[in-house]
């Protein structure tokens, strides 16, 4: 029987089978990564070949002599084979030390490389030193939210009756996928269009064709603006935001955001109701939904696994902040930046990883007050590969594939020996560059790595230095 860790290791190299067309056709919510992994996992079974009349009880067909294997088989730790083929920590250190000394990586660098199957440390340098991680903190956000809520959790946006007849309230649940567009730009998710259709149907069934609309975004607490202030990389963080507060047709990347996403979302919903024959009197106004009110209509986000994957693949700050608040809510903490700091750290500690010196000032990594160590990041990646924690698997499957997807599409690409083999989360702030992820080494082991730097003089050169380090992990044996 194929072990779970083997499938995870295979998923790490499935990027070789991806093409740009496959990824584009799959869409960001159900990426080519996931489809490739499902296909690869299915290929391990002995019940395939129905199209060719293969008897399931018969031996698997042999490859043609002209078609030798492209990828080495994944070998479990401790399995038989040539002992000399196992990667030596000394060889890895010899490869990484000169690369880590590159001045392009700034004045402070830390590194951690571990074998995910055994937990063995293969290389480390300052691995326990808390540093500003930039967007690699999204690995922690992802793990904490999955641990708190599970991969199948969906976030609701509802419409409830108001405090008087003829009044309704649009209630935000914090769904970062919520869209007001007729054709969702990022695949399935919470739809204001569908919610308006269901609401109009319910109202007309009760003989109501005119309403006053309120909106309730009180689920989140504290400041809506990130401590960095207004920023094109993140909308004000509210529990009722459609299309990430974007005024254009984009679904990722920096763009000027709405200063009041909740109000704009309510206005968009009012317009959708009018299109469906329900008159909305006056301007939408803030209101409080009645406790225990039965919804007239509901729309759901994709499962949390899909949100996590999109967040990691595209380094989506809006999803990251939403998931951090969902973690706080699930933990009984206030759904604001202060509650996030409490809840994320507590969830990670409960997983059994060392969080000493860590600080989670936000979910996205935009805050320089965030502090994590390279060792913490590799420990979380190892947890996500652990058969005892299948709920964390989207942390791995959401990581971009070098040379193919997301924020790694143009990094370690083309002729790089790590293209398609490497999956990692990037991190970039002014003077801060980081990279953390997984790779299958030449002996078939799934390794987790993290490289954090500070005071880097130029981001492009720092990224190239990090890519060289990651490629060395992928190729050293």
Wavefront OBJ file of the C-alpha trace (Angstrom):
o trace
v 0.000 0.000 0.000
v 1.250 3.468 -0.812
v 1.817 5.525 2.301
v 0.391 9.015 2.682
v 3.833 10.632 2.903
v 4.731 8.992 -0.393
v 1.780 10.620 -2.098
v 2.786 13.952 -0.606
v 6.314 13.522 -1.891
v 4.998 12.599 -5.306
v 2.789 15.697 -5.282
v 5.917 17.758 -4.799
v 7.273 16.618 -8.147
v 3.966 16.607 -9.989
v 4.817 20.078 -11.218
v 6.915 18.479 -13.971
v 3.694 17.239 -15.519
v 2.083 20.664 -15.506
v 1.960 22.957 -18.485
v 0.949 26.579 -18.589
v -2.225 25.614 -20.441
v -3.205 23.097 -17.785
v -2.783 25.590 -14.990
v -4.665 28.320 -16.818
v -7.552 26.027 -17.663
v -7.844 24.754 -14.103
v -8.227 28.194 -12.583
v -6.802 29.451 -9.310
v -9.432 27.924 -6.999
v -8.974 24.348 -8.231
v -5.492 24.599 -9.595
v -3.663 22.352 -11.984
v -1.529 21.458 -8.983
v -4.436 19.732 -7.262
v -5.643 17.995 -10.411
v -2.173 16.727 -11.198
v -1.872 15.403 -7.665
v -5.206 13.594 -7.840
v -4.257 12.049 -11.165
v -0.859 11.029 -9.804
v -2.416 9.521 -6.680
v -4.925 7.605 -8.781
v -2.124 6.249 -10.940
v -0.754 4.326 -7.959
v -3.857 2.154 -7.860
v -3.925 -1.201 -9.665
v -7.500 -0.823 -10.909
v -6.790 1.468 -13.857
v -6.445 0.586 -17.512
v -10.151 -0.008 -18.084
v -9.938 1.663 -21.485
v -7.403 -0.933 -22.526
v -9.192 -3.943 -21.065
v -6.613 -4.392 -18.310
v -7.458 -7.079 -15.785
v -7.128 -5.455 -12.321
v -5.683 -8.689 -11.019
v -3.002 -8.767 -13.684
v 0.424 -7.197 -13.363
v 0.785 -3.577 -14.370
v 1.967 -3.138 -17.971
v 5.675 -2.589 -18.483
v 7.002 0.649 -19.955
v 8.152 0.465 -23.542
v 11.954 0.247 -23.910
v 11.890 3.580 -25.726
v 10.155 5.299 -22.803
v 12.383 5.141 -19.730
v 11.147 6.615 -16.470
v 11.490 10.382 -16.132
v 11.230 10.678 -12.346
v 12.968 8.577 -9.754
v 10.625 6.576 -7.553
v 9.915 8.005 -4.136
v 11.639 5.858 -1.548
v 10.465 5.766 2.080
v 12.987 6.566 4.764
v 14.845 3.465 5.852
v 13.922 1.494 2.743
v 16.463 -0.753 1.129
v 18.820 0.431 -1.583
v 22.271 1.814 -1.949
v 23.252 3.486 1.341
v 25.646 5.699 -0.590
v 22.678 7.205 -2.442
v 21.353 8.889 0.704
v 22.122 12.608 0.861
v 24.828 13.397 3.402
v 24.288 16.413 5.676
v 27.945 17.291 5.086
v 27.405 17.499 1.344
v 24.382 19.706 1.793
v 26.261 21.997 4.165
v 29.133 22.243 1.697
v 26.690 23.273 -1.005
v 24.687 25.759 1.086
v 27.353 27.580 3.108
v 28.971 29.506 0.250
v 25.558 30.340 -1.220
v 24.295 31.593 2.138
v 27.356 33.877 2.359
v 26.242 35.794 -0.750
v 26.245 39.547 0.147
v 23.008 39.880 -1.847
v 21.300 38.069 1.046
v 21.877 40.978 3.421
v 23.521 41.127 6.805
v 21.375 38.580 8.675
v 20.538 35.150 7.267
v 19.031 32.021 8.757
v 18.420 28.604 7.287
v 16.780 25.295 8.112
v 16.552 22.084 6.061
v 14.935 18.958 7.487
v 13.806 15.541 6.327
v 10.009 15.627 6.716
v 9.688 11.866 7.175
v 12.166 11.579 10.039
v 12.439 15.132 11.359
v 16.210 14.878 11.005
v 17.961 18.227 10.695
v 20.079 18.180 7.530
v 21.344 21.743 7.753
v 20.702 24.785 9.911
v 22.186 28.198 10.548
v 20.482 30.482 13.039
v 17.411 28.300 12.653
v 15.917 29.363 16.025
v 16.433 33.085 15.499
v 13.101 34.937 15.144
v 13.145 37.149 12.054
v 10.672 39.171 10.023
v 9.299 36.540 7.608
v 7.291 38.733 5.200
v 4.762 36.592 3.313
v 6.237 33.263 4.407
v 4.211 33.855 7.584
v 1.237 32.779 5.447
v 2.439 29.207 6.034
v 1.724 29.762 9.724
v -1.625 31.420 8.954
v -2.606 28.475 6.759
v -1.612 25.838 9.318
v -3.385 27.644 12.170
v -6.638 28.113 10.243
v -6.709 24.501 9.055
v -5.994 23.265 12.572
v -8.744 25.466 13.982
v -11.485 24.876 11.407
v -10.567 21.907 9.214
v -10.163 21.849 5.421
v -13.891 21.422 4.689
v -15.094 24.484 6.594
v -17.052 27.048 4.544
v -17.667 30.680 5.456
v -21.255 31.941 5.189
v -22.716 35.229 4.015
v -26.426 35.505 4.822
v -29.482 37.696 4.495
v -31.772 37.784 7.524
v -35.071 39.541 8.331
v -34.573 42.972 9.885
v -35.984 44.457 13.073
v -39.280 45.334 11.418
v -41.361 44.157 8.458
v -39.948 45.303 5.155
v -36.370 45.338 6.448
v -33.583 42.887 5.669
v -29.948 42.684 6.758
v -26.956 41.507 4.701
v -24.690 39.782 7.233
v -20.984 39.363 6.558
v -19.225 36.230 7.736
v -15.762 37.215 6.550
v -15.771 35.309 3.247
v -12.744 36.572 1.258
v -14.021 34.885 -1.919
v -17.289 36.850 -1.962
v -17.927 38.421 -5.370
v -20.541 40.731 -6.865
v -19.575 39.834 -10.419
v -21.863 37.768 -12.565
v -18.910 35.639 -13.608
v -16.605 35.062 -10.678
v -13.028 35.975 -11.672
v -11.464 33.354 -9.435
v -13.768 30.380 -9.741
v -16.382 29.172 -7.285
v -16.978 31.070 -4.082
v -19.508 33.164 -2.250
v -21.724 34.910 -4.812
v -23.737 38.064 -4.149
v -25.489 37.396 -7.459
v -26.789 34.011 -6.297
v -27.544 35.435 -2.845
v -29.623 38.243 -4.389
v -31.544 35.770 -6.561
v -32.374 33.556 -3.582
v -33.275 36.559 -1.429
v -35.589 37.999 -4.103
v -37.282 34.642 -4.475
v -37.852 34.359 -0.712
v -39.169 37.924 -0.462
v -41.578 37.534 -3.367
v -42.826 34.242 -1.938
v -43.839 36.165 1.190
v -45.489 38.917 -0.846
v -42.695 41.486 -0.373
v -41.305 43.457 -3.300
v -39.870 46.505 -1.500
v -37.363 46.523 1.366
v -34.981 48.688 3.331
v -31.505 47.133 3.353
v -29.139 47.091 6.297
v -25.711 45.518 6.461
v -23.918 43.947 9.411
v -20.129 43.699 9.370
v -19.736 43.531 13.140
v -18.199 40.041 13.216
v -14.703 41.528 13.110
v -13.416 43.854 15.808
v -10.737 46.508 16.101
v -9.246 48.682 13.351
v -10.131 47.808 9.765
v -6.919 49.362 8.469
v -3.734 47.332 8.702
v -1.030 48.989 10.851
v 0.844 49.860 7.639
v -2.138 52.052 6.691
v -3.855 52.309 3.329
v -2.076 50.001 0.925
v -2.767 48.673 -2.601
v -1.835 45.161 -1.425
v -4.684 44.892 1.079
v -8.226 46.215 1.446
v -9.555 47.453 4.787
v -10.259 44.236 6.679
v -14.015 43.876 7.197
v -16.354 40.914 7.561
v -18.330 42.023 4.479
v -16.123 42.613 1.452
v -16.841 41.674 -2.147
v -14.059 41.237 -4.698
v -11.439 42.225 -2.108
v -12.541 45.843 -2.436
v -11.126 45.995 -5.970
v -12.645 48.624 -8.279
v -11.496 46.857 -11.457
v -11.630 43.370 -12.941
v -8.425 42.158 -11.270
v -8.403 39.266 -8.819
v -4.817 39.498 -7.558
v -1.937 41.942 -7.320
v -1.759 45.504 -6.025
v -4.524 47.971 -6.885
v -6.127 50.897 -5.047
v -8.926 49.519 -2.845
v -12.288 50.764 -1.669
v -12.026 52.814 1.533
v -15.320 51.264 2.766
v -15.738 47.732 1.362
v -18.749 46.922 3.577
v -20.805 49.860 2.308
v -19.815 49.206 -1.308
v -20.736 45.526 -0.968
v -24.171 46.457 0.407
v -24.710 48.906 -2.460
v -23.783 46.220 -4.979
v -26.238 43.838 -3.312
v -28.997 46.455 -3.453
v -28.406 46.887 -7.189
v -28.614 43.121 -7.689
v -31.921 42.994 -5.804
v -33.332 45.774 -7.996
v -32.348 43.821 -11.109
v -34.449 40.958 -9.727
v -37.579 42.983 -9.127
v -37.119 43.964 -5.483
v -37.127 47.702 -4.819
v -34.614 48.891 -2.220
v -35.668 52.106 -0.528
v -33.000 54.573 0.537
v -29.297 53.925 0.981
v -28.087 50.731 2.694
v -27.255 51.489 6.337
v -25.356 49.664 9.044
v -27.629 47.486 11.166
v -27.352 44.637 13.640
v -28.759 41.283 12.672
v -31.078 39.783 15.248
v -29.490 36.994 17.274
v -30.715 33.611 16.100
v -32.567 35.008 13.088
v -33.296 32.359 10.443
v -31.623 33.396 7.163
v -33.723 34.144 4.119
v -30.787 33.118 1.926
v -27.166 31.996 2.272
v -24.076 31.786 0.075
v -20.911 29.872 0.962
v -17.205 30.262 0.344
v -15.211 27.396 -1.157
v -13.901 24.918 1.422
v -11.114 26.307 3.579
v -8.651 24.056 1.734
v -9.332 25.985 -1.473
v -8.963 29.346 0.245
v -5.643 28.266 1.751
v -4.342 27.064 -1.603
v -5.277 30.286 -3.374
v -3.745 32.350 -0.554
v -0.436 30.506 -0.799
v -0.239 30.221 -4.582
v -0.943 33.901 -5.212
v 0.277 35.302 -1.866
v -3.186 36.804 -1.364
v -3.056 39.196 1.599
v -6.839 39.676 1.799
v -7.452 35.945 2.172
v -4.626 35.717 4.702
v -6.123 38.375 6.964
v -9.561 36.791 6.665
v -8.258 33.338 7.589
v -6.350 34.758 10.546
v -9.604 36.275 11.856
v -11.496 33.042 11.270
v -8.832 31.341 13.384
v -9.364 33.906 16.129
v -13.139 33.408 16.042
v -12.761 29.619 16.225
v -10.452 30.072 19.205
v -12.775 32.388 21.138
v -10.488 35.388 20.633
v -11.514 38.816 19.295
v -11.532 38.851 15.506
v -9.011 41.681 15.141
v -5.249 42.048 14.935
v -4.842 41.545 18.696
v -6.958 38.388 18.673
v -5.027 37.055 15.701
v -1.764 37.438 17.610
v -3.187 35.301 20.438
v -4.988 32.665 18.409
v -2.482 31.834 15.676
v 0.374 31.276 18.099
v -1.804 29.150 20.375
v -3.003 26.948 17.506
v 0.517 26.361 16.279
v 1.778 25.547 19.768
v -1.046 23.013 20.082
v 0.336 21.271 17.004
v 3.510 20.618 18.981
v 5.888 22.999 17.203
v 8.253 25.343 19.016
v 6.856 28.884 18.779
v 9.370 30.474 21.182
v 10.113 34.049 20.166
v 7.376 34.099 17.533
v 4.928 36.939 17.055
v 1.965 36.953 14.684
v 1.060 40.613 14.336
v -1.076 39.877 11.275
v -1.971 37.030 8.949
v -0.402 38.311 5.749
v 3.178 39.171 6.663
v 2.860 42.843 5.709
v 3.651 43.810 9.300
v 7.356 43.933 10.125
v 6.465 43.123 13.719
v 5.818 39.517 12.657
v 8.596 37.251 13.936
v 9.142 33.583 13.145
v 12.184 31.371 12.806
v 13.334 29.276 9.868
v 13.035 26.265 12.173
v 9.372 27.011 12.882
v 8.558 27.197 9.178
v 10.214 23.860 8.388
v 8.520 22.291 11.414
v 5.120 23.426 10.107
v 5.873 22.074 6.644
v 6.844 18.750 8.200
v 3.585 18.717 10.181
v 1.688 19.267 6.938
v 3.434 16.185 5.477
v 2.755 14.101 8.588
v 0.187 11.288 8.025
v -1.180 12.143 11.477
v -2.238 15.602 10.252
v -4.083 15.185 6.937
v -6.061 18.350 7.714
v -2.884 20.357 7.106
v -2.185 18.940 3.644
v -3.352 22.093 1.764
v -0.324 23.866 3.229
v 1.773 21.745 0.862
v -0.565 21.506 -2.109
v -1.074 25.280 -2.151
v 2.604 26.154 -2.457
v 3.519 27.528 -5.899
v 5.537 25.261 -8.210
v 8.860 26.678 -9.372
v 8.699 27.740 -13.000
v 4.986 26.979 -13.303
v 2.510 28.612 -10.920
v 1.745 31.642 -8.802
v 4.560 33.674 -7.329
v 7.144 31.097 -8.479
v 6.084 31.107 -12.129
v 9.221 32.977 -13.211
v 11.601 31.751 -10.513
v 13.809 28.662 -10.839
v 12.183 28.314 -14.248
v 13.335 27.206 -17.689
v 16.607 25.331 -17.435
v 16.852 25.471 -13.658
v 17.363 22.021 -12.139
v 14.668 22.902 -9.606
v 11.964 23.786 -12.152
v 8.861 21.745 -11.407
v 10.512 20.013 -8.455
v 10.376 22.847 -5.979
v 7.309 24.210 -4.158
v 7.721 27.260 -1.964
v 6.207 30.385 -0.455
v 7.977 33.632 -1.211
v 8.331 36.613 1.111
v 9.230 40.170 0.141
v 9.342 43.453 2.028
v 11.803 46.279 1.578
v 15.114 44.822 2.817
v 13.490 41.469 3.673
v 13.453 38.415 1.408
v 12.519 34.861 2.314
v 11.677 31.498 0.779
v 10.242 28.399 2.458
v 8.858 25.194 1.003
v 9.469 21.577 0.054
v 11.407 19.607 -2.522
v 12.091 15.952 -3.270
v 15.848 15.405 -3.240
v 17.703 13.074 -5.636
v 17.240 10.137 -3.250
v 13.453 10.542 -3.098
v 13.161 12.190 0.315
v 10.719 15.043 0.840
v 12.726 17.862 2.414
v 11.413 21.060 3.977
v 13.554 24.184 3.801
v 13.360 27.803 4.916
v 15.712 30.698 4.232
v 15.122 34.086 5.895
v 17.176 37.219 5.269
v 17.300 40.816 6.486
v 18.841 44.077 5.255
v 19.082 42.861 1.693
v 20.411 45.622 -0.582
v 18.412 44.755 -3.719
v 15.345 42.486 -3.994
v 16.112 40.998 -7.417
v 19.589 39.887 -6.412
v 18.282 38.544 -3.101
v 15.639 36.470 -4.885
v 18.278 34.982 -7.173
v 20.385 34.111 -4.146
v 17.445 32.396 -2.465
v 16.611 30.510 -5.648
v 20.175 29.192 -5.804
v 19.900 27.952 -2.223
v 16.616 26.181 -2.944
v 18.002 24.643 -6.138
v 20.983 23.348 -4.151
v 18.625 21.586 -1.745
v 16.835 20.048 -4.729
v 19.978 18.733 -6.393
v 22.509 17.885 -3.674
v 23.019 14.220 -2.886
l 1 2 3 4 5 6 7 8 9 10 11 12 13 14 15 16 17 18 19 20 21 22 23 24 25 26 27 28 29 30 31 32 33 34 35 36 37 38 39 40 41 42 43 44 45 46 47 48 49 50 51 52 53 54 55 56 57 58 59 60 61 62 63 64 65 66 67 68 69 70 71 72 73 74 75 76 77 78 79 80 81 82 83 84 85 86 87 88 89 90 91 92 93 94 95 96 97 98 99 100 101 102 103 104 105 106 107 108 109 110 111 112 113 114 115 116 117 118 119 120 121 122 123 124 125 126 127 128 129 130 131 132 133 134 135 136 137 138 139 140 141 142 143 144 145 146 147 148 149 150 151 152 153 154 155 156 157 158 159 160 161 162 163 164 165 166 167 168 169 170 171 172 173 174 175 176 177 178 179 180 181 182 183 184 185 186 187 188 189 190 191 192 193 194 195 196 197 198 199 200 201 202 203 204 205 206 207 208 209 210 211 212 213 214 215 216 217 218 219 220 221 222 223 224 225 226 227 228 229 230 231 232 233 234 235 236 237 238 239 240 241 242 243 244 245 246 247 248 249 250 251 252 253 254 255 256 257 258 259 260 261 262 263 264 265 266 267 268 269 270 271 272 273 274 275 276 277 278 279 280 281 282 283 284 285 286 287 288 289 290 291 292 293 294 295 296 297 298 299 300 301 302 303 304 305 306 307 308 309 310 311 312 313 314 315 316 317 318 319 320 321 322 323 324 325 326 327 328 329 330 331 332 333 334 335 336 337 338 339 340 341 342 343 344 345 346 347 348 349 350 351 352 353 354 355 356 357 358 359 360 361 362 363 364 365 366 367 368 369 370 371 372 373 374 375 376 377 378 379 380 381 382 383 384 385 386 387 388 389 390 391 392 393 394 395 396 397 398 399 400 401 402 403 404 405 406 407 408 409 410 411 412 413 414 415 416 417 418 419 420 421 422 423 424 425 426 427 428 429 430 431 432 433 434 435 436 437 438 439 440 441 442 443 444 445 446 447 448 449 450 451 452 453 454 455 456 457 458 459 460 461 462 463 464 465 466 467 468 469 470 471 472 473 474 475 476 477
